[in-house]
Amino acid sequence: MNEYVLYFTMFALITSAFSALRLSFKKETSNVLIGEGLMAVVIATFLVILSKFYGIIYLETVALLILVCGPVGTIAFSKFMRKIDIK
């Protein structure tokens, strides 16, 4: 992998992580859910890049787990918030 491509990808992931954190700390519930979903994608992408760069095989499995648990957590959180809003 080209060194400059790796640096650009890391810079883009860091920028995305900061925007996801900023979005997660807004007051609306929808912003929190969007920020959480974006952060899951950023972390999983970062782990896949580290896996390819250093040759650590199990990081791809961890990234897949994060990509599955991110939307499941979002759906569970939205169902929980819906039950609170109805009462």
C-alpha positions in Angstrom: 0.0 0.0 0.0 1.3 3.4 -0.9 2.4 5.5 2.1 0.6 8.6 0.9 -2.7 6.8 0.4 -2.4 5.5 4.0 -1.7 9.0 5.4 -4.7 10.4 3.4 -7.0 7.6 4.6 -6.0 8.1 8.2 -6.5 11.9 7.9 -10.0 11.3 6.4 -10.9 8.8 9.1 -9.8 11.2 11.9 -11.8 14.0 10.4 -14.8 11.8 10.1 -14.4 10.7 13.7 -14.4 14.2 15.0 -17.5 15.1 12.9 -19.2 12.0 14.3 -18.3 12.9 17.9 -19.5 16.5 17.3 -22.8 15.2 15.9 -23.2 12.7 18.8 -23.1 15.5 21.4 -26.1 17.4 19.9 -29.3 17.4 21.8 -31.6 15.6 19.3 -31.8 11.9 19.5 -31.6 11.5 15.7 -28.2 13.3 15.7 -26.9 10.9 18.4 -28.0 7.9 16.4 -26.4 9.2 13.2 -23.2 10.0 15.0 -23.1 6.6 16.6 -23.6 4.9 13.2 -20.9 7.0 11.6 -18.5 6.3 14.4 -19.0 2.6 14.0 -18.2 2.8 10.3 -15.1 4.9 11.0 -13.7 2.5 13.6 -14.4 -0.5 11.5 -12.7 1.0 8.5 -9.7 2.0 10.7 -9.4 -1.6 11.9 -9.5 -3.0 8.4 -6.7 -0.7 7.3 -4.7 -1.7 10.3 -5.3 -5.3 9.6 -4.1 -5.0 6.0 -1.1 -2.8 6.9 0.2 -4.9 9.8 -1.2 -8.3 8.8 -3.3 -8.9 11.9 -6.0 -11.3 10.8 -8.4 -11.0 13.7 -8.9 -7.3 13.3 -11.1 -7.9 10.3 -13.4 -10.1 12.5 -13.6 -7.3 15.1 -14.4 -4.8 12.4 -17.2 -7.1 11.1 -18.6 -7.4 14.6 -18.6 -3.6 15.0 -20.3 -3.2 11.7 -23.0 -5.7 12.8 -23.4 -4.3 16.4 -23.6 -0.7 15.3 -27.0 -0.9 13.5 -28.3 -3.3 16.0 -27.5 -0.9 18.8 -29.0 1.9 16.9 -32.3 0.0 16.4 -32.4 -1.0 20.0 -31.8 2.5 21.2 -34.5 3.9 19.0 -37.0 1.3 20.2 -36.1 2.1 23.8 -36.5 5.9 23.2 -39.8 5.3 21.4 -41.2 3.5 24.5 -40.1 6.4 26.7 -41.8 9.0 24.4 -45.1 7.1 24.4 -45.6 7.1 28.2 
